[in-house]
Amino acid sequence: MTAGMERDEILRRFEALLDSALAAEAEPAGIGAGILSAVVAGAEDGEPRSDAYALWSAMTALTQEIKLQGRAFQDLNRTLAAQTEKTADQLRAVYAEREATVQREAERRCRREILSALIDLRDRLDRGRESVRARQAASAVAPQTGFWARFRGKQSPDPSAETVRALFRGYELGIERLDQTLDEFNAREIRCQGEPFDPRRMNAIEIEESATLPAGTVLEVFRSGYEWNGEVFRPAQVKVSRTPVNSQ
């Protein structure tokens, strides 16, 4: 009996020792109580534990996501590069077109200035030719006479007639060459003499009554007009007929 009691006492004391030893055991260092309790609670509730497999799966998913993001960034970069190049090409085309337009306008302005100078020169030559023609007409009406011509009953030749003819021929050659140049510039003189008055291409400087011609007929051209590339470059200045006031 004594031996049985001693055995029971020994077992009781051993259990108390184990209880005291287990109760005094400290938590592992470096792991918070909250984390440790959450892991234990998750394991008890059947939730997945944070082990090496779960960590590897998360790292693999993150790597795939980074790869996808990298491909998307590369596609975006290529798209932006193509769009930038396209925009640059459009800007270069617009700039080239603008430069061509400016160059065409400059060339057109220069050609207009040259054409205006040529037309002005032709007007001067035409006035000179008309003055020489008037001189020839005056000489034909009143030729010069000398003593020997009166004695012989014959007219003496005008010593300046040959000079006047040469001068007239020079004016004609100059006007002919200018007309060729104006034709190369695609400039055409507006036909006015005897034509109906056209207000788009002519300016009426003077009006004269005429009973023989229809009203609005060009009687005289004071200054020639010209067209350039199908447009009126300079309107003609003309005299226009009108019906007499007292006519029935």
Phi, psi and omega in degrees: 000319180293323179292323179292321178295321179295321179294319178295321178295319180296317180295320180296315180295323180293320177295319178296321178297317179295320179297318180293325180291317180290324180293331182273357183289130182275158177291153179299139181291142176093351179243122182293156181294322180295316179296315182297320180291325179293321179294316180295317180296322178294320179295323180288328181275356179089008178284155181295140181269155180277080179254187183294325180294316178296320178296318178296320178297317179297319179295321179296316179297319179296321178296316178297321178296319178295321178297316179298318178296323178295317178296317179298321178293320178296317177299317178297320179297317178295319179297315179295322179295317178295318179295321178296318179294320178296316178297320178297320177297318179296319178295320178295321179294317178296319180295318179296319178295320179295318178298319178296320179295317178297320179294319178296319179295320178295317178296319179295319179296318179295319179294324177296318179296317179295317180296320178297319178294320179294317179295320177297320178295320178295322177300318179295316179295323179295320177295321176296319178296320180294324178292323177292321177297319177296323177296320178294320179295321179293322179293324180290326180284319182233078180290151178286147178232150179238178182298312182292330178291318177293323180294320181271351182077020179237154177276139177275145180293146178284119183293340181266357183297319181294322178295319180295319179295319178295320178295320179295319179295323177296318176298317181297319179295319178296318179293321179298318179293322177294323178297322177296318179295318178296325177294323176294329176280002182063034177257133182235138177284137181281124179286124185233319187302120180077001181266157174297145182293130179242107183295342179284334184240358184224151172243124180278108180272329183214148179236136182227137179286140179214129179266350183259339183246150177297150178297140180089014178270138179285119181268325184207148179250115178277323178214129183291146175255160183222148173248144181226118181056040177081003179242154179286115178275318177211121180290151179278148175254120191224167171254134187240144178273158174214160181289136178302146184294320185271008180280149182273000000 
